Amino acid sequence: MTSPASHDPKVLFDALFVPTSPGQPYASPSGPGTRGTRINYLSLTNVTNISYPVTVWLVPSGGVAGAEDAVMWQVSIPPDGLPYRFLEGEMMDPGDMLNWDTTMVSAIAGRMTGWELED
């Protein structure tokens, strides 16, 4: 029986700063019985007083982040301390990776919730 997508989402990662070179805060579980991940949302919060851009890639299993994998490209996050939600409802196959980067160290904090789907 497949796992339902109606239960509460779990925190996939929390309170991570976006790095200044592409980093991987999350990889969808792979292996027997896994069906991927459904993202509830990716939340980005700017903790500075200057806007900074963020790029996010959803990279297929075994791949490397490239322009064709970008789902957000240089999106400016306002410096107001509020969380902004992105990627609501996006699907990741088993082994797919979320990569991200920005232009300033310790400027943008991220959190992602979702459902890791199983058979």
ZIKA-V383913 format. One record per backbone hydrogen bond with DSSP energy under -0.5 kcal/mol. NH is the residue of the N-H (numbers start at 1). CO is the residue of the C=O. Records with the same first field share a line. If there is no record, write none. Layout:
BEGIN
NH=CO + CO
END
This chain:
BEGIN
3=118
10=114
12=10 + 112
13=112
16=110
18=108
23=100
25=23 + 98
26=98
28=96
34=31
35=117
36=117
37=92
38=115
39=37 + 90
40=113
41=113
42=86
43=41 + 111
44=84
45=109
46=78 + 82
47=45 + 107
52=77
54=75
55=101
56=72
57=99
58=69
59=57 + 97
63=60
69=66
70=67
71=56
72=56
74=72
75=54
77=52
78=76
80=78
81=46
84=44
86=42
89=39
90=87
92=37
95=28
96=93
97=59
98=26
99=57 + 97
100=23
101=55
102=19
103=53
107=104
109=45
110=16
111=43
112=13
113=41
114=10
115=38
117=36 + 115
119=33
END
